[in-house]
């Protein structure tokens, strides 16, 4: 990972970094990758793959409809609302 890679990733994320910041991120990233690479040095001979570290099974409950809020109760604390909906700022474009 180099400074140009960091700037390209930052551009995709719409972030801006100085060259000094990008150099630090590149060094940090290389350190993380090296640390994770240490896993390959572990001898896994005879170790069975597993899905989870314990034997717990998900405990599902029956999906039963219960008491619901009325429209008035649901809208009571909304800062902006109309007769049936909470108004929120537009998030597109």
PDB file as gemmi writes it, atoms N, CA and C in Angstrom:
CRYST1    1.000    1.000    1.000  90.00  90.00  90.00 P 1                      
ATOM      1  N   UNK A   1       0.867  -1.167   0.000  1.00  0.00           N  
ATOM      2  CA  UNK A   1       0.000   0.000   0.000  1.00  0.00           C  
ATOM      3  C   UNK A   1       0.912   1.227   0.000  1.00  0.00           C  
ATOM      4  N   UNK A   2       0.636   2.148  -0.903  1.00  0.00           N  
ATOM      5  CA  UNK A   2       1.462   3.354  -0.952  1.00  0.00           C  
ATOM      6  C   UNK A   2       0.557   4.595  -0.888  1.00  0.00           C  
ATOM      7  N   UNK A   3       1.170   5.753  -0.909  1.00  0.00           N  
ATOM      8  CA  UNK A   3       0.443   7.017  -0.774  1.00  0.00           C  
ATOM      9  C   UNK A   3      -0.589   7.173  -1.891  1.00  0.00           C  
ATOM     10  N   UNK A   4      -0.231   6.784  -3.107  1.00  0.00           N  
ATOM     11  CA  UNK A   4      -1.181   6.898  -4.216  1.00  0.00           C  
ATOM     12  C   UNK A   4      -2.399   6.008  -4.008  1.00  0.00           C  
ATOM     13  N   UNK A   5      -2.185   4.799  -3.473  1.00  0.00           N  
ATOM     14  CA  UNK A   5      -3.304   3.902  -3.174  1.00  0.00           C  
ATOM     15  C   UNK A   5      -4.223   4.530  -2.134  1.00  0.00           C  
ATOM     16  N   UNK A   6      -3.637   5.110  -1.111  1.00  0.00           N  
ATOM     17  CA  UNK A   6      -4.433   5.750  -0.055  1.00  0.00           C  
ATOM     18  C   UNK A   6      -5.237   6.911  -0.631  1.00  0.00           C  
ATOM     19  N   UNK A   7      -4.609   7.733  -1.456  1.00  0.00           N  
ATOM     20  CA  UNK A   7      -5.336   8.855  -2.069  1.00  0.00           C  
ATOM     21  C   UNK A   7      -6.476   8.357  -2.955  1.00  0.00           C  
ATOM     22  N   UNK A   8      -6.262   7.263  -3.681  1.00  0.00           N  
ATOM     23  CA  UNK A   8      -7.310   6.715  -4.555  1.00  0.00           C  
ATOM     24  C   UNK A   8      -8.482   6.189  -3.729  1.00  0.00           C  
ATOM     25  N   UNK A   9      -8.190   5.463  -2.659  1.00  0.00           N  
ATOM     26  CA  UNK A   9      -9.252   4.962  -1.786  1.00  0.00           C  
ATOM     27  C   UNK A   9      -9.979   6.124  -1.125  1.00  0.00           C  
ATOM     28  N   UNK A  10      -9.228   7.132  -0.705  1.00  0.00           N  
ATOM     29  CA  UNK A  10      -9.837   8.311  -0.091  1.00  0.00           C  
ATOM     30  C   UNK A  10     -10.752   9.022  -1.086  1.00  0.00           C  
ATOM     31  N   UNK A  11     -10.325   9.099  -2.324  1.00  0.00           N  
ATOM     32  CA  UNK A  11     -11.145   9.740  -3.355  1.00  0.00           C  
ATOM     33  C   UNK A  11     -12.458   8.984  -3.540  1.00  0.00           C  
ATOM     34  N   UNK A  12     -12.390   7.666  -3.552  1.00  0.00           N  
ATOM     35  CA  UNK A  12     -13.607   6.859  -3.690  1.00  0.00           C  
ATOM     36  C   UNK A  12     -14.554   7.062  -2.512  1.00  0.00           C  
ATOM     37  N   UNK A  13     -13.980   7.294  -1.338  1.00  0.00           N  
ATOM     38  CA  UNK A  13     -14.782   7.526  -0.132  1.00  0.00           C  
ATOM     39  C   UNK A  13     -15.095   9.007   0.068  1.00  0.00           C  
ATOM     40  N   UNK A  14     -14.664   9.829  -0.892  1.00  0.00           N  
ATOM     41  CA  UNK A  14     -14.858  11.276  -0.833  1.00  0.00           C  
ATOM     42  C   UNK A  14     -14.215  11.891   0.413  1.00  0.00           C  
ATOM     43  N   UNK A  15     -12.992  11.435   0.667  1.00  0.00           N  
ATOM     44  CA  UNK A  15     -12.186  11.960   1.765  1.00  0.00           C  
ATOM     45  C   UNK A  15     -10.941  12.604   1.178  1.00  0.00           C  
ATOM     46  N   UNK A  16     -10.335  13.472   1.941  1.00  0.00           N  
ATOM     47  CA  UNK A  16      -9.087  14.102   1.504  1.00  0.00           C  
ATOM     48  C   UNK A  16      -8.071  14.010   2.626  1.00  0.00           C  
ATOM     49  N   UNK A  17      -6.858  13.599   2.252  1.00  0.00           N  
ATOM     50  CA  UNK A  17      -5.764  13.516   3.210  1.00  0.00           C  
ATOM     51  C   UNK A  17      -4.548  14.219   2.637  1.00  0.00           C  
ATOM     52  N   UNK A  18      -3.730  14.763   3.533  1.00  0.00           N  
ATOM     53  CA  UNK A  18      -2.457  15.311   3.093  1.00  0.00           C  
ATOM     54  C   UNK A  18      -1.536  14.138   2.757  1.00  0.00           C  
ATOM     55  N   UNK A  19      -0.435  14.412   2.081  1.00  0.00           N  
ATOM     56  CA  UNK A  19       0.520  13.359   1.775  1.00  0.00           C  
ATOM     57  C   UNK A  19       1.089  12.736   3.047  1.00  0.00           C  
ATOM     58  N   UNK A  20       1.279  13.554   4.081  1.00  0.00           N  
ATOM     59  CA  UNK A  20       1.793  13.045   5.346  1.00  0.00           C  
ATOM     60  C   UNK A  20       0.796  12.087   5.991  1.00  0.00           C  
ATOM     61  N   UNK A  21      -0.486  12.477   5.984  1.00  0.00           N  
ATOM     62  CA  UNK A  21      -1.513  11.600   6.541  1.00  0.00           C  
ATOM     63  C   UNK A  21      -1.614  10.304   5.734  1.00  0.00           C  
ATOM     64  N   UNK A  22      -1.574  10.420   4.416  1.00  0.00           N  
ATOM     65  CA  UNK A  22      -1.655   9.238   3.552  1.00  0.00           C  
ATOM     66  C   UNK A  22      -0.468   8.309   3.797  1.00  0.00           C  
ATOM     67  N   UNK A  23       0.718   8.874   3.993  1.00  0.00           N  
ATOM     68  CA  UNK A  23       1.901   8.058   4.263  1.00  0.00           C  
ATOM     69  C   UNK A  23       1.742   7.304   5.587  1.00  0.00           C  
ATOM     70  N   UNK A  24       1.184   7.967   6.592  1.00  0.00           N  
ATOM     71  CA  UNK A  24       0.953   7.308   7.881  1.00  0.00           C  
ATOM     72  C   UNK A  24      -0.064   6.190   7.722  1.00  0.00           C  
ATOM     73  N   UNK A  25      -1.160   6.448   7.003  1.00  0.00           N  
ATOM     74  CA  UNK A  25      -2.163   5.405   6.771  1.00  0.00           C  
ATOM     75  C   UNK A  25      -1.551   4.219   6.029  1.00  0.00           C  
ATOM     76  N   UNK A  26      -0.729   4.492   5.038  1.00  0.00           N  
ATOM     77  CA  UNK A  26      -0.096   3.414   4.269  1.00  0.00           C  
ATOM     78  C   UNK A  26       0.783   2.567   5.186  1.00  0.00           C  
ATOM     79  N   UNK A  27       1.558   3.212   6.054  1.00  0.00           N  
ATOM     80  CA  UNK A  27       2.414   2.474   6.987  1.00  0.00           C  
ATOM     81  C   UNK A  27       1.566   1.672   7.970  1.00  0.00           C  
ATOM     82  N   UNK A  28       0.508   2.287   8.494  1.00  0.00           N  
ATOM     83  CA  UNK A  28      -0.385   1.584   9.419  1.00  0.00           C  
ATOM     84  C   UNK A  28      -1.018   0.374   8.739  1.00  0.00           C  
ATOM     85  N   UNK A  29      -1.464   0.565   7.498  1.00  0.00           N  
ATOM     86  CA  UNK A  29      -2.097  -0.520   6.755  1.00  0.00           C  
ATOM     87  C   UNK A  29      -1.115  -1.670   6.536  1.00  0.00           C  
ATOM     88  N   UNK A  30       0.104  -1.353   6.161  1.00  0.00           N  
ATOM     89  CA  UNK A  30       1.120  -2.391   5.971  1.00  0.00           C  
ATOM     90  C   UNK A  30       1.388  -3.141   7.271  1.00  0.00           C  
ATOM     91  N   UNK A  31       1.387  -2.422   8.388  1.00  0.00           N  
ATOM     92  CA  UNK A  31       1.578  -3.069   9.690  1.00  0.00           C  
ATOM     93  C   UNK A  31       0.442  -4.015  10.023  1.00  0.00           C  
ATOM     94  N   UNK A  32      -0.767  -3.606   9.718  1.00  0.00           N  
ATOM     95  CA  UNK A  32      -1.938  -4.461   9.979  1.00  0.00           C  
ATOM     96  C   UNK A  32      -1.867  -5.718   9.123  1.00  0.00           C  
ATOM     97  N   UNK A  33      -1.553  -5.563   7.850  1.00  0.00           N  
ATOM     98  CA  UNK A  33      -1.463  -6.715   6.947  1.00  0.00           C  
ATOM     99  C   UNK A  33      -0.356  -7.664   7.401  1.00  0.00           C  
ATOM    100  N   UNK A  34       0.763  -7.123   7.842  1.00  0.00           N  
ATOM    101  CA  UNK A  34       1.861  -7.963   8.335  1.00  0.00           C  
ATOM    102  C   UNK A  34       1.438  -8.720   9.586  1.00  0.00           C  
ATOM    103  N   UNK A  35       0.733  -8.048  10.471  1.00  0.00           N  
ATOM    104  CA  UNK A  35       0.274  -8.682  11.708  1.00  0.00           C  
ATOM    105  C   UNK A  35      -0.691  -9.822  11.397  1.00  0.00           C  
ATOM    106  N   UNK A  36      -1.621  -9.576  10.487  1.00  0.00           N  
ATOM    107  CA  UNK A  36      -2.571 -10.611  10.102  1.00  0.00           C  
ATOM    108  C   UNK A  36      -1.852 -11.759   9.401  1.00  0.00           C  
ATOM    109  N   UNK A  37      -0.801 -11.457   8.668  1.00  0.00           N  
ATOM    110  CA  UNK A  37      -0.023 -12.488   7.990  1.00  0.00           C  
ATOM    111  C   UNK A  37       0.606 -13.479   8.946  1.00  0.00           C  
ATOM    112  N   UNK A  38       0.754 -13.107  10.213  1.00  0.00           N  
ATOM    113  CA  UNK A  38       1.326 -14.018  11.207  1.00  0.00           C  
ATOM    114  C   UNK A  38       0.449 -15.248  11.397  1.00  0.00           C  
ATOM    115  N   UNK A  39      -0.818 -15.159  11.060  1.00  0.00           N  
ATOM    116  CA  UNK A  39      -1.727 -16.299  11.195  1.00  0.00           C  
ATOM    117  C   UNK A  39      -1.256 -17.462  10.325  1.00  0.00           C  
ATOM    118  N   UNK A  40      -0.685 -17.156   9.174  1.00  0.00           N  
ATOM    119  CA  UNK A  40      -0.236 -18.227   8.279  1.00  0.00           C  
ATOM    120  C   UNK A  40       0.926 -19.023   8.874  1.00  0.00           C  
ATOM    121  N   UNK A  41       1.586 -18.494   9.884  1.00  0.00           N  
ATOM    122  CA  UNK A  41       2.696 -19.203  10.510  1.00  0.00           C  
ATOM    123  C   UNK A  41       2.218 -20.229  11.536  1.00  0.00           C  
ATOM    124  N   UNK A  42       0.946 -20.206  11.884  1.00  0.00           N  
ATOM    125  CA  UNK A  42       0.411 -21.126  12.883  1.00  0.00           C  
ATOM    126  C   UNK A  42       0.202 -22.497  12.250  1.00  0.00           C  
ATOM    127  N   UNK A  43       0.649 -23.541  12.929  1.00  0.00           N  
ATOM    128  CA  UNK A  43       0.481 -24.907  12.438  1.00  0.00           C  
ATOM    129  C   UNK A  43      -0.960 -25.350  12.708  1.00  0.00           C  
ATOM    130  N   UNK A  44      -1.726 -25.543  11.640  1.00  0.00           N  
ATOM    131  CA  UNK A  44      -3.135 -25.920  11.765  1.00  0.00           C  
ATOM    132  C   UNK A  44      -3.351 -27.399  11.444  1.00  0.00           C  
ATOM    133  N   UNK A  45      -2.294 -28.174  11.415  1.00  0.00           N  
ATOM    134  CA  UNK A  45      -2.395 -29.597  11.114  1.00  0.00           C  
ATOM    135  C   UNK A  45      -3.284 -30.283  12.149  1.00  0.00           C  
ATOM    136  N   UNK A  46      -4.282 -30.992  11.675  1.00  0.00           N  
ATOM    137  CA  UNK A  46      -5.165 -31.743  12.568  1.00  0.00           C  
ATOM    138  C   UNK A  46      -6.262 -30.918  13.211  1.00  0.00           C  
ATOM    139  N   UNK A  47      -6.351 -29.649  12.908  1.00  0.00           N  
ATOM    140  CA  UNK A  47      -7.403 -28.807  13.482  1.00  0.00           C  
ATOM    141  C   UNK A  47      -8.602 -28.833  12.544  1.00  0.00           C  
ATOM    142  N   UNK A  48      -9.744 -29.248  13.082  1.00  0.00           N  
ATOM    143  CA  UNK A  48     -10.962 -29.325  12.281  1.00  0.00           C  
ATOM    144  C   UNK A  48     -11.552 -27.925  12.093  1.00  0.00           C  
ATOM    145  N   UNK A  49     -12.042 -27.632  10.887  1.00  0.00           N  
ATOM    146  CA  UNK A  49     -12.705 -26.342  10.687  1.00  0.00           C  
ATOM    147  C   UNK A  49     -13.981 -26.270  11.524  1.00  0.00           C  
ATOM    148  N   UNK A  50     -14.341 -25.076  11.945  1.00  0.00           N  
ATOM    149  CA  UNK A  50     -15.563 -24.926  12.730  1.00  0.00           C  
ATOM    150  C   UNK A  50     -16.305 -23.679  12.299  1.00  0.00           C  
ATOM    151  N   UNK A  51     -17.578 -23.666  12.587  1.00  0.00           N  
ATOM    152  CA  UNK A  51     -18.434 -22.547  12.215  1.00  0.00           C  
ATOM    153  C   UNK A  51     -18.546 -21.561  13.373  1.00  0.00           C  
ATOM    154  N   UNK A  52     -18.565 -22.078  14.596  1.00  0.00           N  
ATOM    155  CA  UNK A  52     -18.712 -21.228  15.770  1.00  0.00           C  
ATOM    156  C   UNK A  52     -17.815 -21.765  16.881  1.00  0.00           C  
ATOM    157  N   UNK A  53     -17.560 -20.951  17.880  1.00  0.00           N  
ATOM    158  CA  UNK A  53     -16.684 -21.356  18.966  1.00  0.00           C  
ATOM    159  C   UNK A  53     -17.424 -22.076  20.088  1.00  0.00           C  
ATOM    160  N   UNK A  54     -18.748 -22.089  20.019  1.00  0.00           N  
ATOM    161  CA  UNK A  54     -19.514 -22.792  21.045  1.00  0.00           C  
ATOM    162  C   UNK A  54     -20.658 -23.564  20.393  1.00  0.00           C  
ATOM    163  N   UNK A  55     -21.378 -24.330  21.201  1.00  0.00           N  
ATOM    164  CA  UNK A  55     -22.448 -25.183  20.682  1.00  0.00           C  
ATOM    165  C   UNK A  55     -23.831 -24.562  20.805  1.00  0.00           C  
ATOM    166  N   UNK A  56     -23.921 -23.291  21.115  1.00  0.00           N  
ATOM    167  CA  UNK A  56     -25.236 -22.667  21.272  1.00  0.00           C  
ATOM    168  C   UNK A  56     -25.972 -22.630  19.945  1.00  0.00           C  
ATOM    169  N   UNK A  57     -27.270 -22.829  20.023  1.00  0.00           N  
ATOM    170  CA  UNK A  57     -28.127 -22.785  18.849  1.00  0.00           C  
ATOM    171  C   UNK A  57     -29.054 -21.581  19.010  1.00  0.00           C  
ATOM    172  N   UNK A  58     -29.375 -20.925  17.899  1.00  0.00           N  
ATOM    173  CA  UNK A  58     -30.293 -19.788  17.980  1.00  0.00           C  
ATOM    174  C   UNK A  58     -31.607 -20.220  18.605  1.00  0.00           C  
ATOM    175  N   UNK A  59     -32.089 -19.403  19.514  1.00  0.00           N  
ATOM    176  CA  UNK A  59     -33.372 -19.672  20.159  1.00  0.00           C  
ATOM    177  C   UNK A  59     -34.405 -18.731  19.542  1.00  0.00           C  
ATOM    178  N   UNK A  60     -35.191 -19.247  18.625  1.00  0.00           N  
ATOM    179  CA  UNK A  60     -36.192 -18.427  17.967  1.00  0.00           C  
ATOM    180  C   UNK A  60     -37.490 -18.455  18.758  1.00  0.00           C  
ATOM    181  N   UNK A  61     -38.227 -17.380  18.694  1.00  0.00           N  
ATOM    182  CA  UNK A  61     -39.533 -17.340  19.332  1.00  0.00           C  
ATOM    183  C   UNK A  61     -40.585 -17.167  18.257  1.00  0.00           C  
ATOM    184  N   UNK A  62     -41.775 -17.485  18.595  1.00  0.00           N  
ATOM    185  CA  UNK A  62     -42.883 -17.331  17.676  1.00  0.00           C  
ATOM    186  C   UNK A  62     -43.118 -15.846  17.415  1.00  0.00           C  
ATOM    187  N   UNK A  63     -43.333 -15.484  16.172  1.00  0.00           N  
ATOM    188  CA  UNK A  63     -43.590 -14.092  15.804  1.00  0.00           C  
ATOM    189  C   UNK A  63     -45.086 -13.840  15.945  1.00  0.00           C  
ATOM    190  N   UNK A  64     -45.440 -13.199  17.054  1.00  0.00           N  
ATOM    191  CA  UNK A  64     -46.850 -12.958  17.356  1.00  0.00           C  
ATOM    192  C   UNK A  64     -47.089 -11.462  17.397  1.00  0.00           C  
ATOM    193  N   UNK A  65     -48.115 -11.014  16.689  1.00  0.00           N  
ATOM    194  CA  UNK A  65     -48.456  -9.590  16.704  1.00  0.00           C  
ATOM    195  C   UNK A  65     -48.972  -9.209  18.082  1.00  0.00           C  
ATOM    196  N   UNK A  66     -48.505  -8.066  18.560  1.00  0.00           N  
ATOM    197  CA  UNK A  66     -48.938  -7.593  19.871  1.00  0.00           C  
ATOM    198  C   UNK A  66     -49.614  -6.240  19.735  1.00  0.00           C  
ATOM    199  N   UNK A  67     -49.719  -5.576  20.835  1.00  0.00           N  
ATOM    200  CA  UNK A  67     -50.354  -4.263  20.862  1.00  0.00           C  
ATOM    201  C   UNK A  67     -49.464  -3.261  20.128  1.00  0.00           C  
ATOM    202  N   UNK A  68     -50.061  -2.443  19.289  1.00  0.00           N  
ATOM    203  CA  UNK A  68     -49.322  -1.463  18.501  1.00  0.00           C  
ATOM    204  C   UNK A  68     -49.651  -0.049  18.945  1.00  0.00           C  
ATOM    205  N   UNK A  69     -48.754   0.873  18.613  1.00  0.00           N  
ATOM    206  CA  UNK A  69     -49.011   2.285  18.868  1.00  0.00           C  
ATOM    207  C   UNK A  69     -50.049   2.803  17.884  1.00  0.00           C  
ATOM    208  N   UNK A  70     -50.832   3.746  18.331  1.00  0.00           N  
ATOM    209  CA  UNK A  70     -51.725   4.427  17.394  1.00  0.00           C  
ATOM    210  C   UNK A  70     -50.892   5.421  16.595  1.00  0.00           C  
ATOM    211  N   UNK A  71     -51.442   5.907  15.497  1.00  0.00           N  
ATOM    212  CA  UNK A  71     -50.734   6.898  14.687  1.00  0.00           C  
ATOM    213  C   UNK A  71     -50.412   8.124  15.522  1.00  0.00           C  
ATOM    214  N   UNK A  72     -51.355   8.565  16.339  1.00  0.00           N  
ATOM    215  CA  UNK A  72     -51.132   9.746  17.184  1.00  0.00           C  
ATOM    216  C   UNK A  72     -49.989   9.518  18.173  1.00  0.00           C  
ATOM    217  N   UNK A  73     -49.935   8.329  18.777  1.00  0.00           N  
ATOM    218  CA  UNK A  73     -48.860   8.022  19.720  1.00  0.00           C  
ATOM    219  C   UNK A  73     -47.506   7.964  19.011  1.00  0.00           C  
ATOM    220  N   UNK A  74     -47.465   7.378  17.829  1.00  0.00           N  
ATOM    221  CA  UNK A  74     -46.222   7.261  17.087  1.00  0.00           C  
ATOM    222  C   UNK A  74     -45.707   8.619  16.653  1.00  0.00           C  
ATOM    223  N   UNK A  75     -46.593   9.548  16.334  1.00  0.00           N  
ATOM    224  CA  UNK A  75     -46.201  10.873  15.848  1.00  0.00           C  
ATOM    225  C   UNK A  75     -46.020  11.900  16.961  1.00  0.00           C  
ATOM    226  N   UNK A  76     -46.357  11.541  18.166  1.00  0.00           N  
ATOM    227  CA  UNK A  76     -46.376  12.499  19.273  1.00  0.00           C  
ATOM    228  C   UNK A  76     -45.072  13.276  19.423  1.00  0.00           C  
ATOM    229  N   UNK A  77     -43.923  12.636  19.349  1.00  0.00           N  
ATOM    230  CA  UNK A  77     -42.639  13.309  19.584  1.00  0.00           C  
ATOM    231  C   UNK A  77     -41.878  13.641  18.304  1.00  0.00           C  
ATOM    232  N   UNK A  78     -42.494  13.413  17.154  1.00  0.00           N  
ATOM    233  CA  UNK A  78     -41.813  13.705  15.898  1.00  0.00           C  
ATOM    234  C   UNK A  78     -41.714  15.216  15.717  1.00  0.00           C  
ATOM    235  N   UNK A  79     -40.513  15.745  15.423  1.00  0.00           N  
ATOM    236  CA  UNK A  79     -40.371  17.192  15.266  1.00  0.00           C  
ATOM    237  C   UNK A  79     -41.117  17.736  14.055  1.00  0.00           C  
ATOM    238  N   UNK A  80     -41.173  16.955  12.970  1.00  0.00           N  
ATOM    239  CA  UNK A  80     -41.903  17.370  11.776  1.00  0.00           C  
ATOM    240  C   UNK A  80     -42.791  16.216  11.352  1.00  0.00           C  
ATOM    241  N   UNK A  81     -44.034  16.498  11.088  1.00  0.00           N  
ATOM    242  CA  UNK A  81     -44.981  15.447  10.723  1.00  0.00           C  
ATOM    243  C   UNK A  81     -46.139  16.048   9.963  1.00  0.00           C  
ATOM    244  N   UNK A  82     -46.894  15.189   9.291  1.00  0.00           N  
ATOM    245  CA  UNK A  82     -48.171  15.597   8.747  1.00  0.00           C  
ATOM    246  C   UNK A  82     -49.215  14.705   9.401  1.00  0.00           C  
ATOM    247  N   UNK A  83     -50.362  14.550   8.807  1.00  0.00           N  
ATOM    248  CA  UNK A  83     -51.424  13.796   9.480  1.00  0.00           C  
ATOM    249  C   UNK A  83     -51.107  12.315   9.710  1.00  0.00           C  
ATOM    250  N   UNK A  84     -50.210  11.724   8.932  1.00  0.00           N  
ATOM    251  CA  UNK A  84     -49.968  10.291   9.093  1.00  0.00           C  
ATOM    252  C   UNK A  84     -48.496   9.874   9.018  1.00  0.00           C  
ATOM    253  N   UNK A  85     -47.585  10.805   8.711  1.00  0.00           N  
ATOM    254  CA  UNK A  85     -46.207  10.409   8.486  1.00  0.00           C  
ATOM    255  C   UNK A  85     -45.236  11.350   9.200  1.00  0.00           C  
ATOM    256  N   UNK A  86     -44.051  10.806   9.536  1.00  0.00           N  
ATOM    257  CA  UNK A  86     -42.959  11.628  10.045  1.00  0.00           C  
ATOM    258  C   UNK A  86     -42.239  12.197   8.843  1.00  0.00           C  
ATOM    259  N   UNK A  87     -41.989  13.495   8.833  1.00  0.00           N  
ATOM    260  CA  UNK A  87     -41.270  14.133   7.732  1.00  0.00           C  
ATOM    261  C   UNK A  87     -39.788  14.149   8.054  1.00  0.00           C  
ATOM    262  N   UNK A  88     -38.974  13.747   7.076  1.00  0.00           N  
ATOM    263  CA  UNK A  88     -37.531  13.733   7.237  1.00  0.00           C  
ATOM    264  C   UNK A  88     -36.899  14.463   6.073  1.00  0.00           C  
ATOM    265  N   UNK A  89     -35.652  14.922   6.222  1.00  0.00           N  
ATOM    266  CA  UNK A  89     -34.983  15.612   5.114  1.00  0.00           C  
ATOM    267  C   UNK A  89     -34.772  14.663   3.930  1.00  0.00           C  
ATOM    268  N   UNK A  90     -34.811  15.217   2.747  1.00  0.00           N  
ATOM    269  CA  UNK A  90     -34.554  14.444   1.540  1.00  0.00           C  
ATOM    270  C   UNK A  90     -33.091  14.001   1.549  1.00  0.00           C  
ATOM    271  N   UNK A  91     -32.843  12.722   1.244  1.00  0.00           N  
ATOM    272  CA  UNK A  91     -31.473  12.208   1.281  1.00  0.00           C  
ATOM    273  C   UNK A  91     -30.949  11.831  -0.099  1.00  0.00           C  
ATOM    274  N   UNK A  92     -31.719  11.974  -1.126  1.00  0.00           N  
ATOM    275  CA  UNK A  92     -31.269  11.649  -2.480  1.00  0.00           C  
ATOM    276  C   UNK A  92     -30.676  12.877  -3.143  1.00  0.00           C  
ATOM    277  N   UNK A  93     -29.627  12.631  -3.950  1.00  0.00           N  
ATOM    278  CA  UNK A  93     -29.042  13.666  -4.802  1.00  0.00           C  
ATOM    279  C   UNK A  93     -28.604  14.840  -4.082  1.00  0.00           C  
TER     280      UNK A  93                                                      
END                                                                             
